[in-house]
Amino acid sequence: MREKKEKLIINGNEIYEIDMDCVKSKQDRAGRKTRQSQTPKKQNGKARRNSSPPQS
């Protein structure tokens, strides 16, 4: 059996053709981005300097 690669959506007079391979790849990229943002980032040993001038 062949897997469908496109999906048609009919909305009144409008017809949309969705490429399912493209949808899957976008979901994969979004999943990777979400997983990367959930992992804690390493901090370097340097302290951040305050860029504002000292107050008197």
PyMOL Python script that loads the backbone (N, CA, C, O; Angstrom):
from pymol import cmd

cmd.read_pdbstr("""\
ATOM      1  N   MET A   1       0.836  -1.184   0.000  1.00  0.00           N
ATOM      2  CA  MET A   1       0.000   0.000   0.000  1.00  0.00           C
ATOM      3  C   MET A   1       0.879   1.245   0.000  1.00  0.00           C
ATOM      4  O   MET A   1       1.845   1.321   0.760  1.00  0.00           O
ATOM      5  N   ARG A   2       0.557   2.209  -0.835  1.00  0.00           N
ATOM      6  CA  ARG A   2       1.315   3.449  -0.937  1.00  0.00           C
ATOM      7  C   ARG A   2       0.914   4.439   0.135  1.00  0.00           C
ATOM      8  O   ARG A   2      -0.266   4.560   0.464  1.00  0.00           O
ATOM      9  N   GLU A   3       1.878   5.138   0.674  1.00  0.00           N
ATOM     10  CA  GLU A   3       1.605   6.173   1.675  1.00  0.00           C
ATOM     11  C   GLU A   3       1.254   7.467   0.951  1.00  0.00           C
ATOM     12  O   GLU A   3       1.886   7.826  -0.043  1.00  0.00           O
ATOM     13  N   LYS A   4       0.234   8.168   1.463  1.00  0.00           N
ATOM     14  CA  LYS A   4      -0.149   9.441   0.866  1.00  0.00           C
ATOM     15  C   LYS A   4       0.914  10.477   1.164  1.00  0.00           C
ATOM     16  O   LYS A   4       1.399  10.572   2.291  1.00  0.00           O
ATOM     17  N   LYS A   5       1.276  11.253   0.158  1.00  0.00           N
ATOM     18  CA  LYS A   5       2.270  12.299   0.342  1.00  0.00           C
ATOM     19  C   LYS A   5       1.636  13.680   0.322  1.00  0.00           C
ATOM     20  O   LYS A   5       2.282  14.659   0.695  1.00  0.00           O
ATOM     21  N   GLU A   6       0.376  13.776  -0.110  1.00  0.00           N
ATOM     22  CA  GLU A   6      -0.319  15.043  -0.145  1.00  0.00           C
ATOM     23  C   GLU A   6      -1.681  14.906   0.523  1.00  0.00           C
ATOM     24  O   GLU A   6      -2.225  13.808   0.642  1.00  0.00           O
ATOM     25  N   LYS A   7      -2.213  16.028   0.951  1.00  0.00           N
ATOM     26  CA  LYS A   7      -3.543  16.049   1.544  1.00  0.00           C
ATOM     27  C   LYS A   7      -4.278  17.248   0.952  1.00  0.00           C
ATOM     28  O   LYS A   7      -3.749  18.360   0.922  1.00  0.00           O
ATOM     29  N   LEU A   8      -5.495  17.013   0.485  1.00  0.00           N
ATOM     30  CA  LEU A   8      -6.301  18.097  -0.070  1.00  0.00           C
ATOM     31  C   LEU A   8      -7.289  18.591   0.976  1.00  0.00           C
ATOM     32  O   LEU A   8      -7.948  17.801   1.651  1.00  0.00           O
ATOM     33  N   ILE A   9      -7.380  19.902   1.100  1.00  0.00           N
ATOM     34  CA  ILE A   9      -8.354  20.524   1.992  1.00  0.00           C
ATOM     35  C   ILE A   9      -9.214  21.432   1.130  1.00  0.00           C
ATOM     36  O   ILE A   9      -8.708  22.339   0.470  1.00  0.00           O
ATOM     37  N   ILE A  10     -10.519  21.181   1.139  1.00  0.00           N
ATOM     38  CA  ILE A  10     -11.449  21.982   0.346  1.00  0.00           C
ATOM     39  C   ILE A  10     -12.285  22.814   1.308  1.00  0.00           C
ATOM     40  O   ILE A  10     -12.953  22.281   2.194  1.00  0.00           O
ATOM     41  N   ASN A  11     -12.235  24.127   1.118  1.00  0.00           N
ATOM     42  CA  ASN A  11     -12.949  25.061   1.975  1.00  0.00           C
ATOM     43  C   ASN A  11     -13.737  26.008   1.059  1.00  0.00           C
ATOM     44  O   ASN A  11     -13.209  27.027   0.615  1.00  0.00           O
ATOM     45  N   GLY A  12     -14.987  25.670   0.782  1.00  0.00           N
ATOM     46  CA  GLY A  12     -15.778  26.483  -0.150  1.00  0.00           C
ATOM     47  C   GLY A  12     -15.177  26.393  -1.535  1.00  0.00           C
ATOM     48  O   GLY A  12     -15.064  25.302  -2.094  1.00  0.00           O
ATOM     49  N   ASN A  13     -14.784  27.542  -2.104  1.00  0.00           N
ATOM     50  CA  ASN A  13     -14.170  27.568  -3.428  1.00  0.00           C
ATOM     51  C   ASN A  13     -12.655  27.433  -3.377  1.00  0.00           C
ATOM     52  O   ASN A  13     -12.000  27.407  -4.418  1.00  0.00           O
ATOM     53  N   GLU A  14     -12.096  27.349  -2.179  1.00  0.00           N
ATOM     54  CA  GLU A  14     -10.647  27.275  -2.026  1.00  0.00           C
ATOM     55  C   GLU A  14     -10.205  25.816  -1.878  1.00  0.00           C
ATOM     56  O   GLU A  14     -10.845  25.027  -1.183  1.00  0.00           O
ATOM     57  N   ILE A  15      -9.113  25.480  -2.539  1.00  0.00           N
ATOM     58  CA  ILE A  15      -8.546  24.136  -2.443  1.00  0.00           C
ATOM     59  C   ILE A  15      -7.084  24.281  -2.059  1.00  0.00           C
ATOM     60  O   ILE A  15      -6.328  24.992  -2.722  1.00  0.00           O
ATOM     61  N   TYR A  16      -6.685  23.602  -0.980  1.00  0.00           N
ATOM     62  CA  TYR A  16      -5.314  23.632  -0.505  1.00  0.00           C
ATOM     63  C   TYR A  16      -4.724  22.241  -0.640  1.00  0.00           C
ATOM     64  O   TYR A  16      -5.376  21.253  -0.303  1.00  0.00           O
ATOM     65  N   GLU A  17      -3.502  22.157  -1.126  1.00  0.00           N
ATOM     66  CA  GLU A  17      -2.794  20.889  -1.203  1.00  0.00           C
ATOM     67  C   GLU A  17      -1.633  20.954  -0.214  1.00  0.00           C
ATOM     68  O   GLU A  17      -0.743  21.794  -0.350  1.00  0.00           O
ATOM     69  N   ILE A  18      -1.645  20.077   0.769  1.00  0.00           N
ATOM     70  CA  ILE A  18      -0.645  20.073   1.820  1.00  0.00           C
ATOM     71  C   ILE A  18       0.360  18.963   1.537  1.00  0.00           C
ATOM     72  O   ILE A  18      -0.029  17.815   1.323  1.00  0.00           O
ATOM     73  N   ASP A  19       1.634  19.291   1.535  1.00  0.00           N
ATOM     74  CA  ASP A  19       2.697  18.311   1.347  1.00  0.00           C
ATOM     75  C   ASP A  19       3.019  17.717   2.713  1.00  0.00           C
ATOM     76  O   ASP A  19       3.578  18.403   3.569  1.00  0.00           O
ATOM     77  N   MET A  20       2.675  16.456   2.926  1.00  0.00           N
ATOM     78  CA  MET A  20       2.818  15.823   4.226  1.00  0.00           C
ATOM     79  C   MET A  20       4.288  15.626   4.620  1.00  0.00           C
ATOM     80  O   MET A  20       4.606  15.633   5.809  1.00  0.00           O
ATOM     81  N   ASP A  21       5.181  15.452   3.653  1.00  0.00           N
ATOM     82  CA  ASP A  21       6.607  15.354   3.964  1.00  0.00           C
ATOM     83  C   ASP A  21       7.111  16.664   4.568  1.00  0.00           C
ATOM     84  O   ASP A  21       7.902  16.659   5.511  1.00  0.00           O
ATOM     85  N   CYS A  22       6.645  17.781   4.017  1.00  0.00           N
ATOM     86  CA  CYS A  22       7.033  19.096   4.526  1.00  0.00           C
ATOM     87  C   CYS A  22       6.491  19.296   5.943  1.00  0.00           C
ATOM     88  O   CYS A  22       7.202  19.806   6.808  1.00  0.00           O
ATOM     89  N   VAL A  23       5.251  18.904   6.184  1.00  0.00           N
ATOM     90  CA  VAL A  23       4.647  19.035   7.507  1.00  0.00           C
ATOM     91  C   VAL A  23       5.439  18.218   8.523  1.00  0.00           C
ATOM     92  O   VAL A  23       5.708  18.689   9.628  1.00  0.00           O
ATOM     93  N   LYS A  24       5.812  16.999   8.153  1.00  0.00           N
ATOM     94  CA  LYS A  24       6.560  16.139   9.063  1.00  0.00           C
ATOM     95  C   LYS A  24       7.923  16.738   9.383  1.00  0.00           C
ATOM     96  O   LYS A  24       8.349  16.719  10.538  1.00  0.00           O
ATOM     97  N   SER A  25       8.610  17.268   8.379  1.00  0.00           N
ATOM     98  CA  SER A  25       9.935  17.837   8.631  1.00  0.00           C
ATOM     99  C   SER A  25       9.836  19.079   9.517  1.00  0.00           C
ATOM    100  O   SER A  25      10.708  19.303  10.357  1.00  0.00           O
ATOM    101  N   LYS A  26       8.788  19.890   9.344  1.00  0.00           N
ATOM    102  CA  LYS A  26       8.593  21.063  10.205  1.00  0.00           C
ATOM    103  C   LYS A  26       8.320  20.644  11.637  1.00  0.00           C
ATOM    104  O   LYS A  26       8.815  21.275  12.571  1.00  0.00           O
ATOM    105  N   GLN A  27       7.538  19.588  11.825  1.00  0.00           N
ATOM    106  CA  GLN A  27       7.255  19.097  13.172  1.00  0.00           C
ATOM    107  C   GLN A  27       8.531  18.563  13.825  1.00  0.00           C
ATOM    108  O   GLN A  27       8.757  18.771  15.017  1.00  0.00           O
ATOM    109  N   ASP A  28       9.362  17.878  13.042  1.00  0.00           N
ATOM    110  CA  ASP A  28      10.624  17.358  13.559  1.00  0.00           C
ATOM    111  C   ASP A  28      11.531  18.502  14.004  1.00  0.00           C
ATOM    112  O   ASP A  28      12.137  18.438  15.074  1.00  0.00           O
ATOM    113  N   ARG A  29      11.624  19.555  13.178  1.00  0.00           N
ATOM    114  CA  ARG A  29      12.468  20.701  13.534  1.00  0.00           C
ATOM    115  C   ARG A  29      11.936  21.403  14.776  1.00  0.00           C
ATOM    116  O   ARG A  29      12.717  21.815  15.633  1.00  0.00           O
ATOM    117  N   ALA A  30      10.617  21.545  14.885  1.00  0.00           N
ATOM    118  CA  ALA A  30      10.021  22.195  16.048  1.00  0.00           C
ATOM    119  C   ALA A  30      10.271  21.366  17.302  1.00  0.00           C
ATOM    120  O   ALA A  30      10.520  21.924  18.371  1.00  0.00           O
ATOM    121  N   GLY A  31      10.210  20.063  17.188  1.00  0.00           N
ATOM    122  CA  GLY A  31      10.474  19.186  18.319  1.00  0.00           C
ATOM    123  C   GLY A  31      11.913  19.287  18.788  1.00  0.00           C
ATOM    124  O   GLY A  31      12.181  19.305  19.989  1.00  0.00           O
ATOM    125  N   ARG A  32      12.843  19.352  17.838  1.00  0.00           N
ATOM    126  CA  ARG A  32      14.252  19.496  18.196  1.00  0.00           C
ATOM    127  C   ARG A  32      14.504  20.828  18.874  1.00  0.00           C
ATOM    128  O   ARG A  32      15.259  20.899  19.843  1.00  0.00           O
ATOM    129  N   LYS A  33      13.876  21.889  18.370  1.00  0.00           N
ATOM    130  CA  LYS A  33      14.059  23.221  18.944  1.00  0.00           C
ATOM    131  C   LYS A  33      13.514  23.252  20.369  1.00  0.00           C
ATOM    132  O   LYS A  33      14.129  23.850  21.252  1.00  0.00           O
ATOM    133  N   THR A  34      12.372  22.615  20.600  1.00  0.00           N
ATOM    134  CA  THR A  34      11.776  22.573  21.931  1.00  0.00           C
ATOM    135  C   THR A  34      12.677  21.791  22.880  1.00  0.00           C
ATOM    136  O   THR A  34      12.902  22.219  24.012  1.00  0.00           O
ATOM    137  N   ARG A  35      13.192  20.656  22.433  1.00  0.00           N
ATOM    138  CA  ARG A  35      14.069  19.855  23.290  1.00  0.00           C
ATOM    139  C   ARG A  35      15.346  20.611  23.620  1.00  0.00           C
ATOM    140  O   ARG A  35      15.843  20.515  24.743  1.00  0.00           O
ATOM    141  N   GLN A  36      15.893  21.369  22.658  1.00  0.00           N
ATOM    142  CA  GLN A  36      17.119  22.122  22.905  1.00  0.00           C
ATOM    143  C   GLN A  36      16.884  23.240  23.913  1.00  0.00           C
ATOM    144  O   GLN A  36      17.757  23.519  24.734  1.00  0.00           O
ATOM    145  N   SER A  37      15.726  23.880  23.865  1.00  0.00           N
ATOM    146  CA  SER A  37      15.457  24.983  24.786  1.00  0.00           C
ATOM    147  C   SER A  37      15.195  24.469  26.197  1.00  0.00           C
ATOM    148  O   SER A  37      15.305  25.236  27.154  1.00  0.00           O
ATOM    149  N   GLN A  38      14.849  23.184  26.353  1.00  0.00           N
ATOM    150  CA  GLN A  38      14.583  22.626  27.668  1.00  0.00           C
ATOM    151  C   GLN A  38      15.860  22.189  28.384  1.00  0.00           C
ATOM    152  O   GLN A  38      15.860  22.050  29.607  1.00  0.00           O
ATOM    153  N   THR A  39      16.944  21.971  27.643  1.00  0.00           N
ATOM    154  CA  THR A  39      18.185  21.541  28.273  1.00  0.00           C
ATOM    155  C   THR A  39      18.905  22.760  28.844  1.00  0.00           C
ATOM    156  O   THR A  39      18.975  23.796  28.183  1.00  0.00           O
ATOM    157  N   PRO A  40      19.444  22.653  30.072  1.00  0.00           N
ATOM    158  CA  PRO A  40      20.134  23.799  30.665  1.00  0.00           C
ATOM    159  C   PRO A  40      21.426  24.083  29.916  1.00  0.00           C
ATOM    160  O   PRO A  40      22.126  23.166  29.487  1.00  0.00           O
ATOM    161  N   LYS A  41      21.729  25.356  29.768  1.00  0.00           N
ATOM    162  CA  LYS A  41      22.938  25.757  29.063  1.00  0.00           C
ATOM    163  C   LYS A  41      24.084  25.875  30.055  1.00  0.00           C
ATOM    164  O   LYS A  41      23.880  26.249  31.210  1.00  0.00           O
ATOM    165  N   LYS A  42      25.289  25.555  29.599  1.00  0.00           N
ATOM    166  CA  LYS A  42      26.464  25.669  30.448  1.00  0.00           C
ATOM    167  C   LYS A  42      26.812  27.138  30.622  1.00  0.00           C
ATOM    168  O   LYS A  42      26.720  27.929  29.684  1.00  0.00           O
ATOM    169  N   GLN A  43      27.210  27.488  31.830  1.00  0.00           N
ATOM    170  CA  GLN A  43      27.637  28.856  32.088  1.00  0.00           C
ATOM    171  C   GLN A  43      29.157  28.868  32.132  1.00  0.00           C
ATOM    172  O   GLN A  43      29.794  27.978  32.695  1.00  0.00           O
ATOM    173  N   ASN A  44      29.716  29.903  31.523  1.00  0.00           N
ATOM    174  CA  ASN A  44      31.167  29.998  31.609  1.00  0.00           C
ATOM    175  C   ASN A  44      31.531  30.589  32.971  1.00  0.00           C
ATOM    176  O   ASN A  44      30.681  31.180  33.637  1.00  0.00           O
ATOM    177  N   GLY A  45      32.765  30.436  33.379  1.00  0.00           N
ATOM    178  CA  GLY A  45      33.198  30.825  34.706  1.00  0.00           C
ATOM    179  C   GLY A  45      33.316  32.323  34.905  1.00  0.00           C
ATOM    180  O   GLY A  45      33.523  32.770  36.033  1.00  0.00           O
ATOM    181  N   LYS A  46      33.193  33.106  33.858  1.00  0.00           N
ATOM    182  CA  LYS A  46      33.355  34.550  33.964  1.00  0.00           C
ATOM    183  C   LYS A  46      32.093  35.195  34.520  1.00  0.00           C
ATOM    184  O   LYS A  46      30.979  34.804  34.171  1.00  0.00           O
ATOM    185  N   ALA A  47      32.274  36.175  35.376  1.00  0.00           N
ATOM    186  CA  ALA A  47      31.138  36.922  35.907  1.00  0.00           C
ATOM    187  C   ALA A  47      30.773  38.003  34.895  1.00  0.00           C
ATOM    188  O   ALA A  47      31.644  38.556  34.223  1.00  0.00           O
ATOM    189  N   ARG A  48      29.511  38.290  34.796  1.00  0.00           N
ATOM    190  CA  ARG A  48      29.079  39.350  33.886  1.00  0.00           C
ATOM    191  C   ARG A  48      29.355  40.712  34.515  1.00  0.00           C
ATOM    192  O   ARG A  48      29.152  40.917  35.712  1.00  0.00           O
ATOM    193  N   ARG A  49      29.808  41.609  33.703  1.00  0.00           N
ATOM    194  CA  ARG A  49      30.076  42.964  34.178  1.00  0.00           C
ATOM    195  C   ARG A  49      28.819  43.807  33.986  1.00  0.00           C
ATOM    196  O   ARG A  49      28.096  43.663  33.000  1.00  0.00           O
ATOM    197  N   ASN A  50      28.589  44.657  34.919  1.00  0.00           N
ATOM    198  CA  ASN A  50      27.455  45.588  34.820  1.00  0.00           C
ATOM    199  C   ASN A  50      27.892  46.739  33.932  1.00  0.00           C
ATOM    200  O   ASN A  50      28.889  47.398  34.227  1.00  0.00           O
ATOM    201  N   SER A  51      27.179  46.992  32.866  1.00  0.00           N
ATOM    202  CA  SER A  51      27.583  48.021  31.913  1.00  0.00           C
ATOM    203  C   SER A  51      27.169  49.423  32.349  1.00  0.00           C
ATOM    204  O   SER A  51      27.576  50.402  31.723  1.00  0.00           O
ATOM    205  N   SER A  52      26.366  49.543  33.413  1.00  0.00           N
ATOM    206  CA  SER A  52      25.951  50.877  33.854  1.00  0.00           C
ATOM    207  C   SER A  52      27.046  51.479  34.732  1.00  0.00           C
ATOM    208  O   SER A  52      27.740  50.746  35.437  1.00  0.00           O
ATOM    209  N   PRO A  53      27.210  52.798  34.701  1.00  0.00           N
ATOM    210  CA  PRO A  53      28.251  53.445  35.516  1.00  0.00           C
ATOM    211  C   PRO A  53      27.921  53.336  36.998  1.00  0.00           C
ATOM    212  O   PRO A  53      26.749  53.244  37.364  1.00  0.00           O
ATOM    213  N   PRO A  54      28.922  53.345  37.839  1.00  0.00           N
ATOM    214  CA  PRO A  54      28.682  53.252  39.279  1.00  0.00           C
ATOM    215  C   PRO A  54      27.878  54.431  39.779  1.00  0.00           C
ATOM    216  O   PRO A  54      28.054  55.558  39.316  1.00  0.00           O
ATOM    217  N   GLN A  55      27.002  54.171  40.720  1.00  0.00           N
ATOM    218  CA  GLN A  55      26.169  55.245  41.266  1.00  0.00           C
ATOM    219  C   GLN A  55      26.803  55.765  42.545  1.00  0.00           C
ATOM    220  O   GLN A  55      27.418  55.004  43.293  1.00  0.00           O
ATOM    221  N   SER A  56      26.648  57.112  42.808  1.00  0.00           N
ATOM    222  CA  SER A  56      27.256  57.703  43.996  1.00  0.00           C
ATOM    223  C   SER A  56      26.280  57.772  45.131  1.00  0.00           C
ATOM    224  O   SER A  56      26.625  58.244  46.214  1.00  0.00           O
TER     225      SER A  56
END
""", "prot")
cmd.dss("prot")
cmd.show_as("cartoon", "prot")
cmd.util.cbc("prot")
cmd.orient("prot")
